[in-house]
Amino acid sequence: MHSETVPSRSADHRDSRESRNGSHHLDAVSLAIIEQLQEDGRRPYAAIGKAVGLSEAAVRQRVQKLLDQGVMQIVAVTDPLTVGFRRQAMVGVNVEGDTETVADALAGMSEVEYVVMTAGSFDILAEIVCEDDDQLLDVINKRIRALPGVRSTESFVYLKLKKQTYMWGTR
């Protein structure tokens, strides 16, 4: 298990201004703080401050603001197999009607870790983490396929996790 900072998928002062579309424009110092935390989510604020030219208190304030705004999260990332979840799958979902409603329903399921609305072969992709094949079958067959608007699903069962990282940096 390791700790990483994950730029939030949802997301004034000098460090961040919200644009018309709801996204945040971050200054160079805030971006540098995020990059420091992506390298090590447990890096002390004093060390970050030294790297970016701010005091420990200023870094603490900026980090809290980034968290409050939903710009990033600081989370522990695990390999699900090592913590008792023996089955992972990506499920492609095709929808009739309102895709947003189905995506919201999927996002509300505890076994669903990731939901993205897409353009392509599927309307939605949902990553599922389960204890075993029986639980995976139950989630797909009895819960996902039972959602109003779900036309079809295709499951991609993970055989081995080779890479899982959130180190894409900032722009």
Buried (B, 14 or more C-beta within 10 A) or exposed (E): EEEBBBBBEEBEEEBBEEEEEEEBEBBEBBBBBBBBBBBBBEBEBEEBBBBBEBEBEBBBBBBEBBBEBBBBBBEEEEEBBEEEBEBBBBBBBBBEEEBEEBBEBBEEBEBBBEBEBEEEEBBBBBBBBBEEEEBBEBBBEEBBBEBEBBEEBEEEEBEEEEEEEBEEEBE
